[in-house]
Amino acid sequence: WTDRAADLNRYAWWCFENKINLDEAYTMAGKGVQIAKPGSEKAQILDTMAEICNAKDDCTNAIKLTEQAIKEDPNSKHYKAQLKRFQDLAAKQGK
């Protein structure tokens, strides 16, 4: 499973949802991004990484990852909404 982008993303998302092993989840998702097909698959994993960053109060990286997701899947309204959410959170945190 560690050689399939979708499985790495599932693992990372499960960790995010359960708030455990976030550092490992981030690393595994990063591996998923490296092997994912360009486009929506890569964007989904970048979105997972952004959520993990946000959970760790790292809105700056969450924003950067979401911008990458938008580049991979520019027609997705979800990633544009995510970007605004992370930007708003960063502004509240003064970052």
C-alpha positions as CSV (number, residue, x, y, z in Angstrom):
1,W,0.0,0.0,0.0
2,T,2.9,2.3,0.5
3,D,3.5,2.4,-3.3
4,R,0.0,3.6,-4.1
5,A,-0.8,7.3,-3.9
6,A,-4.5,6.7,-3.1
7,D,-3.7,4.4,-0.2
8,L,-1.1,6.7,1.2
9,N,-3.7,9.5,1.1
10,R,-6.3,7.3,2.8
11,Y,-3.9,6.5,5.6
12,A,-3.0,10.2,6.0
13,W,-6.6,11.2,6.0
14,W,-7.5,8.6,8.6
15,C,-4.7,9.9,10.8
16,F,-6.0,13.5,10.3
17,E,-9.5,12.5,11.2
18,N,-8.4,10.6,14.3
19,K,-5.8,13.3,15.2
20,I,-3.0,10.8,15.6
21,N,0.5,10.4,14.0
22,L,0.1,13.7,12.2
23,D,3.8,14.0,11.4
24,E,3.9,10.5,9.9
25,A,0.7,11.2,8.1
26,Y,2.2,14.3,6.6
27,T,5.3,12.4,5.5
28,M,3.2,9.6,3.9
29,A,1.0,12.0,2.1
30,G,4.1,13.8,0.8
31,K,5.2,10.4,-0.6
32,G,1.8,10.1,-2.2
33,V,2.1,13.5,-3.9
34,Q,5.4,12.4,-5.4
35,I,3.9,9.3,-7.0
36,A,0.4,10.6,-7.7
37,K,-0.7,11.3,-11.3
38,P,-0.9,15.0,-12.0
39,G,-4.3,16.6,-11.7
40,S,-7.1,15.7,-9.3
41,E,-5.3,12.8,-7.6
42,K,-2.4,14.9,-6.7
43,A,-4.7,17.8,-5.7
44,Q,-6.6,15.5,-3.3
45,I,-3.4,14.5,-1.5
46,L,-2.2,18.1,-1.3
47,D,-5.5,19.0,0.3
48,T,-4.9,16.3,2.9
49,M,-1.5,17.7,3.6
50,A,-3.0,21.1,4.0
51,E,-5.6,19.9,6.5
52,I,-2.8,18.2,8.5
53,C,-0.8,21.5,8.5
54,N,-3.9,23.3,9.6
55,A,-4.4,20.8,12.4
56,K,-0.9,21.6,13.5
57,D,-1.6,25.3,13.4
58,D,0.6,25.8,10.4
59,C,-1.7,27.9,8.2
60,T,1.2,29.2,6.1
61,N,2.0,25.8,4.8
62,A,-1.7,24.9,4.5
63,I,-2.1,27.9,2.2
64,K,0.9,27.0,0.1
65,L,-0.3,23.4,-0.3
66,T,-3.8,24.5,-1.2
67,E,-2.4,26.9,-3.9
68,Q,-0.6,23.9,-5.3
69,A,-3.8,21.9,-5.2
70,I,-5.5,24.6,-7.2
71,K,-2.8,24.5,-9.8
72,E,-3.3,20.8,-10.1
73,D,-7.1,21.0,-10.3
74,P,-8.0,24.6,-11.2
75,N,-11.7,23.9,-11.8
76,S,-12.3,22.6,-8.2
77,K,-14.4,25.0,-6.2
78,H,-13.5,23.0,-3.0
79,Y,-9.8,24.0,-3.1
80,K,-10.7,27.7,-3.7
81,A,-13.0,27.6,-0.7
82,Q,-10.2,25.8,1.3
83,L,-7.8,28.6,0.4
84,K,-10.1,31.3,1.6
85,R,-10.7,29.3,4.9
86,F,-7.0,28.9,5.5
87,Q,-6.3,32.5,4.6
88,D,-9.0,33.6,7.1
89,L,-7.6,31.4,9.8
90,A,-4.1,32.7,9.2
91,A,-5.3,36.3,9.4
92,K,-7.0,35.5,12.8
93,Q,-3.7,34.0,14.0
94,G,-1.8,37.0,12.8
95,K,0.3,35.0,10.4
